[in-house]
């Protein structure tokens, strides 16, 4: 029934533009990396490489990108493992190949993203928060998982380019509860300020499924998705079979408002509903939840936001969560200052009763050193880490660096 519902939604689509995707969706990522930015060093290195890429896209419809990102975390206290620091890196190769109706509005494209996630220290950033006694993730993708296939899907535009469907191995965070500063590569480090504010079940970021969307009016839109809830990106062939055999799905639908389609990142209010099926094999209970967001852009530089959510089980980290924050980014500058505060109530079904509510504060500054290289120093303060009653508070320093070619 749910698959039929989303196919019906697809048939009724009017438009599903690139703007609906997250900053980390492949096409948006390639477009952003190609853009010449205001930087401390204005000269672009390897200009011949970028000229070759532009020519490849023009002649053959193939757009590609490569990046490498490192993340480092350090706490003022030792964790359960005895470590107070963690670091890892991720290499990514991604691209899009227009194979049907190239140059036309009804383009069909094959999209991919391949990654290698590796550790510099025994403790990886993905587990750093829990090692510190925090119920939550910090720089969640940064692990020692090795080679993985994150995206492998077909994207078909139709109706004069006003509609799009994506089907294959998807990253749910590319379309669910999208937030401009949610990217662990360019935005906040703490997952409390990312997709679902830690009150949502999030499938692994390479899961078989379908996503569709529509601008219902000039300002109202709807986005829906149906994916495998329990995925393994290191074994994509088995993943495809599990979608049809296991019938364990993550379902979501979002209704939102934006000032205009091209402003969907900066002027956005939405409410998202999600549901996940129970899995005996994964040991995860079923559940559902609701997330909301309001973000606006003032004077071309200030971006205040409010985000939050509620979960009824589903194996989530938090049951209730609210984040408020502010970003500062002038239109003609690539540098970005972000500040946010999160209050979260741990999910008793996941971690047991009588745990402290957590408060997390984060401030970061993304600084564009060159057109290809950006660094982001970050400071976090966590009050009453829920699984570390011996500590009233923690300070965590972070540093992230990304090279995009």
C-alpha positions as CSV (number, residue, x, y, z in Angstrom):
1,X,0.0,0.0,0.0
2,X,2.8,2.4,0.9
3,X,4.6,1.7,-2.4
4,X,1.3,2.4,-4.3
5,X,0.9,5.7,-2.4
6,X,4.3,7.0,-3.5
7,X,3.8,5.9,-7.0
8,X,0.5,7.8,-7.0
9,X,2.4,10.8,-5.6
10,X,4.9,10.5,-8.4
11,X,2.2,10.5,-11.1
12,X,0.8,13.7,-9.7
13,X,4.1,15.6,-9.4
14,X,4.4,19.0,-10.9
15,X,8.1,19.7,-10.1
16,X,10.9,18.3,-8.1
17,X,13.8,20.6,-8.6
18,X,17.5,20.2,-7.7
19,X,16.8,22.7,-4.9
20,X,14.9,20.0,-3.0
21,X,18.1,18.0,-2.5
22,X,20.4,18.6,0.4
23,X,23.7,20.4,0.0
24,X,25.3,17.0,-0.1
25,X,23.2,15.6,-3.0
26,X,25.5,14.9,-5.9
27,X,24.2,17.5,-8.4
28,X,24.1,20.3,-5.8
29,X,27.6,19.3,-4.5
30,X,29.1,19.4,-8.0
31,X,27.5,22.8,-8.8
32,X,28.7,24.3,-5.5
33,X,32.3,22.9,-5.9
34,X,32.5,24.4,-9.5
35,X,31.5,27.8,-8.3
36,X,34.4,30.2,-7.9
37,X,34.3,31.4,-4.3
38,X,35.6,34.5,-2.4
39,X,38.6,33.1,-0.6
40,X,41.8,34.3,1.2
41,X,43.8,32.9,-1.8
42,X,41.7,33.9,-4.9
43,X,43.8,32.1,-7.5
44,X,42.3,28.7,-8.3
45,X,44.8,25.8,-8.4
46,X,44.7,23.3,-11.2
47,X,42.5,25.4,-13.4
48,X,43.2,23.0,-16.3
49,X,41.4,20.3,-14.3
50,X,38.3,22.4,-13.8
51,X,38.3,23.4,-17.5
52,X,38.6,19.7,-18.5
53,X,35.6,18.8,-16.2
54,X,33.5,21.6,-17.7
55,X,34.4,20.4,-21.2
56,X,33.5,16.8,-20.2
57,X,30.1,17.9,-19.0
58,X,29.5,20.0,-22.2
59,X,30.6,17.3,-24.6
60,X,29.4,14.1,-23.0
61,X,27.0,15.1,-20.2
62,X,29.4,13.7,-17.5
63,X,29.8,15.8,-14.4
64,X,32.3,14.6,-11.8
65,X,33.7,15.7,-8.5
66,X,36.3,14.5,-5.9
67,X,36.8,15.6,-2.4
68,X,38.7,14.6,0.8
69,X,37.6,15.6,4.3
70,X,39.2,15.1,7.6
71,X,37.6,15.6,11.1
72,X,39.3,15.9,14.5
73,X,37.6,15.9,17.9
74,X,39.1,16.5,21.3
75,X,37.4,16.6,24.7
76,X,38.5,18.1,28.1
77,X,37.7,14.6,29.6
78,X,38.8,11.1,28.9
79,X,36.0,8.9,27.6
80,X,35.1,5.3,28.5
81,X,37.9,4.1,26.2
82,X,40.4,6.2,28.0
83,X,40.8,8.4,24.9
84,X,40.1,12.1,24.7
85,X,40.6,12.6,21.0
86,X,39.4,11.1,17.7
87,X,40.0,11.6,14.0
88,X,39.3,10.1,10.6
89,X,39.0,11.0,7.0
90,X,36.7,10.4,4.0
91,X,37.5,10.2,0.3
92,X,34.6,10.6,-2.1
93,X,34.2,10.3,-5.9
94,X,30.8,11.3,-7.2
95,X,29.2,12.2,-10.5
96,X,26.2,12.4,-12.8
97,X,26.0,11.2,-16.4
98,X,23.1,12.4,-18.6
99,X,22.2,9.4,-20.7
100,X,18.7,10.2,-21.9
101,X,17.6,13.4,-23.6
102,X,20.9,15.2,-22.8
103,X,20.5,18.9,-23.2
104,X,16.7,18.6,-23.0
105,X,14.5,19.4,-20.0
106,X,13.4,15.8,-19.7
107,X,16.9,14.4,-18.9
108,X,17.6,11.0,-17.5
109,X,20.8,10.7,-15.5
110,X,22.8,8.0,-13.7
111,X,24.1,9.3,-10.4
112,X,26.8,7.8,-8.2
113,X,28.9,8.4,-5.1
114,X,31.7,6.1,-3.9
115,X,33.5,6.6,-0.6
116,X,36.3,5.3,1.5
117,X,36.0,6.0,5.2
118,X,39.1,5.4,7.3
119,X,40.3,6.1,10.8
120,X,43.4,8.0,12.0
121,X,42.9,7.0,15.6
122,X,41.5,3.9,17.3
123,X,38.4,5.8,18.3
124,X,36.5,7.2,15.4
125,X,34.4,10.4,15.5
126,X,31.2,8.4,14.8
127,X,31.5,6.8,18.3
128,X,33.1,9.8,20.1
129,X,29.9,11.2,21.6
130,X,28.9,7.9,23.1
131,X,32.4,7.3,24.4
132,X,32.0,10.6,26.2
133,X,28.7,9.6,27.7
134,X,26.7,11.7,25.4
135,X,23.5,10.3,23.8
136,X,24.2,11.5,20.3
137,X,26.4,11.5,17.3
138,X,29.2,14.0,16.3
139,X,30.4,13.9,12.7
140,X,28.4,10.7,12.2
141,X,29.8,9.7,8.8
142,X,33.4,9.7,9.9
143,X,34.2,6.1,10.7
144,X,36.5,3.2,9.7
145,X,33.9,1.5,7.5
146,X,36.2,1.3,4.4
147,X,34.9,1.4,0.8
148,X,31.2,1.8,0.4
149,X,28.7,2.7,-2.3
150,X,26.6,5.7,-1.0
151,X,24.6,6.7,-4.2
152,X,23.8,4.6,-7.2
153,X,20.5,5.7,-8.7
154,X,18.6,6.8,-11.7
155,X,17.1,10.3,-11.8
156,X,14.5,11.0,-14.5
157,X,13.0,14.4,-15.3
158,X,9.7,14.6,-17.1
159,X,7.0,17.0,-18.0
160,X,9.4,19.6,-19.4
161,X,11.7,19.2,-16.5
162,X,9.1,20.1,-13.9
163,X,9.0,16.6,-12.4
164,X,11.7,14.2,-11.2
165,X,11.9,10.8,-9.7
166,X,14.9,9.2,-8.2
167,X,15.1,5.4,-7.6
168,X,18.0,3.1,-6.6
169,X,20.5,3.4,-3.7
170,X,19.6,6.7,-2.1
171,X,20.8,8.8,0.9
172,X,17.7,9.5,2.9
173,X,19.2,12.8,4.2
174,X,19.3,14.1,0.7
175,X,15.5,14.6,0.8
176,X,14.2,14.1,4.3
177,X,14.0,17.1,6.7
178,X,16.6,18.9,4.6
179,X,18.4,21.8,6.3
180,X,21.1,24.0,4.8
181,X,23.5,23.6,7.8
182,X,22.9,19.9,8.3
183,X,25.8,18.7,6.2
184,X,28.6,17.1,8.3
185,X,31.0,18.2,5.5
186,X,30.1,21.9,5.6
187,X,27.7,22.6,8.4
188,X,27.3,21.7,12.1
189,X,29.3,18.8,13.5
190,X,26.8,17.7,16.1
191,X,24.0,15.6,14.7
192,X,21.5,17.3,17.1
193,X,21.5,20.1,14.5
194,X,21.3,17.8,11.5
195,X,18.6,15.7,9.9
196,X,15.8,14.8,12.3
197,X,17.5,16.5,15.3
198,X,18.2,13.0,16.7
199,X,14.5,12.2,17.1
200,X,14.2,10.4,13.8
201,X,15.2,6.9,12.7
202,X,17.7,7.5,9.8
203,X,18.5,4.5,7.5
204,X,22.1,4.0,6.6
205,X,23.1,6.6,4.0
206,X,23.0,4.1,1.1
207,X,19.6,2.5,1.0
208,X,17.4,1.1,-1.7
209,X,14.3,3.1,-2.4
210,X,12.4,5.8,-4.3
211,X,11.9,9.5,-3.6
212,X,9.5,11.9,-5.3
213,X,8.4,15.5,-4.8
214,X,6.2,18.3,-6.1
215,X,5.7,22.0,-5.9
216,X,1.9,22.1,-5.2
217,X,1.7,25.8,-5.7
218,X,4.3,28.6,-6.2
219,X,5.2,28.3,-2.5
220,X,3.9,25.0,-1.2
221,X,5.7,21.7,-1.8
222,X,5.5,18.0,-0.9
223,X,8.3,15.4,-0.7
224,X,7.9,11.7,-0.1
225,X,10.2,8.7,0.2
226,X,10.1,4.9,0.7
227,X,13.4,3.1,1.4
228,X,14.7,0.0,3.0
229,X,15.0,0.7,6.7
230,X,18.0,-1.5,7.4
231,X,20.7,-1.3,4.8
232,X,24.4,-2.3,4.4
233,X,26.2,0.0,2.0
234,X,29.2,-2.3,1.9
235,X,27.0,-5.0,0.2
236,X,24.9,-3.1,-2.3
237,X,23.8,-6.2,-4.3
238,X,22.2,-7.8,-1.2
239,X,20.7,-4.5,-0.4
240,X,18.6,-4.5,-3.6
241,X,17.2,-7.9,-2.8
242,X,16.4,-7.0,0.8
243,X,14.1,-4.2,-0.3
244,X,11.7,-6.6,-2.0
245,X,12.1,-9.6,0.3
246,X,12.2,-8.1,3.8
247,X,9.4,-5.6,3.6
248,X,11.1,-3.5,6.4
249,X,10.7,0.1,5.3
250,X,11.4,3.7,6.3
251,X,8.6,5.9,5.0
252,X,8.5,9.7,5.1
253,X,6.4,12.5,3.8
254,X,7.0,16.2,4.1
255,X,4.8,19.2,3.5
256,X,6.5,22.6,3.4
257,X,6.3,26.3,2.5
258,X,9.0,28.4,0.9
259,X,9.2,32.0,-0.3
260,X,10.0,30.8,-3.8
261,X,11.4,27.6,-5.2
262,X,14.9,29.1,-5.6
263,X,14.8,30.2,-1.9
264,X,13.9,26.8,-0.5
265,X,17.2,26.6,1.5
266,X,16.9,30.0,3.1
267,X,13.1,30.5,3.5
268,X,11.5,27.3,4.6
269,X,8.9,26.0,7.0
270,X,8.0,22.3,6.9
271,X,6.7,19.4,8.9
272,X,7.8,15.9,8.2
273,X,6.3,12.6,9.3
274,X,8.2,9.3,9.3
275,X,7.5,5.7,10.1
276,X,9.9,2.7,10.4
277,X,8.9,-1.0,10.5
278,X,10.0,-3.3,13.3
279,X,12.9,-5.6,12.5
280,X,13.6,-8.7,14.6
281,X,17.0,-9.2,12.8
282,X,18.2,-5.7,13.5
283,X,16.7,-5.7,17.0
284,X,14.9,-2.4,16.3
285,X,11.3,-1.7,17.3
286,X,8.9,0.0,14.9
287,X,7.9,3.6,15.5
288,X,7.0,6.9,14.1
289,X,7.7,10.6,14.6
290,X,7.3,14.2,13.5
291,X,9.9,16.8,12.8
292,X,9.5,20.5,12.1
293,X,11.6,23.4,10.8
294,X,11.3,27.2,10.4
295,X,14.2,29.1,8.8
296,X,14.3,32.5,7.2
297,X,16.9,34.9,5.7
298,X,17.2,38.5,6.9
299,X,19.0,41.3,5.1
300,X,20.9,38.8,2.9
301,X,23.2,37.8,5.8
302,X,21.3,36.5,8.9
303,X,19.6,33.1,9.0
304,X,17.7,32.3,12.2
305,X,16.2,28.9,12.5
306,X,14.1,26.6,14.8
307,X,14.0,22.9,14.4
308,X,12.8,20.0,16.5
309,X,11.0,16.7,16.6
310,X,9.1,14.0,18.6
311,X,9.6,10.2,18.3
312,X,7.3,7.4,19.4
313,X,9.9,4.7,19.8
314,X,11.6,3.6,16.6
315,X,15.0,3.1,18.3
316,X,15.8,6.8,18.1
317,X,18.4,8.6,20.3
318,X,16.1,11.3,21.6
319,X,12.4,11.2,22.2
320,X,12.0,15.0,22.1
321,X,14.4,17.6,20.8
322,X,14.4,21.4,20.0
323,X,17.2,23.3,18.4
324,X,17.4,27.1,17.9
325,X,20.2,28.9,16.2
326,X,21.6,31.6,14.0
327,X,23.9,31.7,11.0
328,X,25.7,34.6,9.5
329,X,26.8,34.5,5.9
330,X,26.9,37.5,3.5
331,X,25.8,36.7,0.0
332,X,29.2,37.7,-1.5
333,X,31.2,35.7,1.0
334,X,31.8,31.9,1.3
335,X,32.7,32.2,5.0
336,X,30.0,31.1,7.5
337,X,29.4,31.5,11.2
338,X,27.0,29.2,12.9
339,X,25.6,29.0,16.4
340,X,22.9,26.8,17.9
341,X,21.5,25.4,21.2
342,X,19.8,22.0,21.5
343,X,17.7,20.6,24.3
344,X,17.0,16.8,24.1
345,X,15.2,14.2,26.1
346,X,16.7,10.7,25.7
347,X,14.4,8.0,24.4
348,X,13.6,5.8,27.4
349,X,12.7,2.9,25.1
350,X,16.3,3.0,23.7
351,X,18.3,3.8,26.8
352,X,16.1,3.2,29.9
353,X,14.4,5.6,32.3
354,X,15.7,8.3,34.6
355,X,18.3,9.8,32.3
356,X,19.1,13.5,32.4
357,X,17.9,15.8,29.6
358,X,20.9,17.0,27.6
359,X,21.7,20.5,26.5
360,X,24.2,21.0,23.7
361,X,25.7,24.3,22.4
362,X,27.8,24.6,19.3
363,X,29.6,27.4,17.4
364,X,31.6,27.0,14.3
365,X,33.3,29.2,11.7
366,X,33.7,27.9,8.1
367,X,36.6,29.7,6.5
368,X,37.4,29.5,2.8
369,X,41.2,29.5,2.5
370,X,41.2,28.8,-1.2
371,X,38.6,28.0,-3.9
372,X,39.2,24.3,-3.2
373,X,40.2,24.2,0.5
374,X,38.0,25.2,3.5
375,X,38.6,24.7,7.3
376,X,36.1,24.7,10.1
377,X,37.1,25.2,13.7
378,X,34.3,24.2,16.1
379,X,33.6,24.4,19.8
380,X,30.8,22.4,21.6
381,X,29.6,22.5,25.2
382,X,27.4,19.7,26.5
383,X,25.6,20.1,29.9
384,X,24.5,16.9,31.8
385,X,25.7,14.2,29.3
386,X,22.9,11.6,29.8
387,X,25.2,8.5,30.2
388,X,28.0,10.2,32.1
389,X,26.5,11.2,35.5
390,X,30.0,11.8,36.9
391,X,30.4,14.9,34.6
392,X,28.2,18.0,34.8
393,X,29.5,19.3,31.6
394,X,31.9,18.6,28.7
395,X,33.9,20.8,26.3
396,X,34.7,19.4,22.9
397,X,36.9,21.1,20.3
398,X,36.6,20.1,16.7
399,X,38.4,20.9,13.5
400,X,37.3,19.9,10.0
401,X,39.1,20.4,6.7
402,X,37.8,19.7,3.2
403,X,39.6,19.8,-0.2
404,X,37.3,19.7,-3.2
405,X,38.6,19.1,-6.8
